[in-house]
Amino acid sequence: MAQTEQQPGVESGPPGRAGILLLAGGALALVLTGLLLWWREGSRLFTDGLIAAIVACF
């Protein structure tokens, strides 16, 4: 097995850091998309969507 040597003074972040950043970025994009839709379409879009989701459950 080959061992990798770390250079002194160079620290790497935890292995899951990139994944966490991607998830946070995706969540932020969804929130911003929702705000944009709210600004352009108003509450009608979300009210209609909520009613449609409830109806789809039954």
Secondary structure, 3 states (H helix, E strand, C coil): CCCCCCCCCCCCCCCCHHHHHHHHHHHHHHHHHHHHHHHHHCHHHHHHHHHHHHHHHC
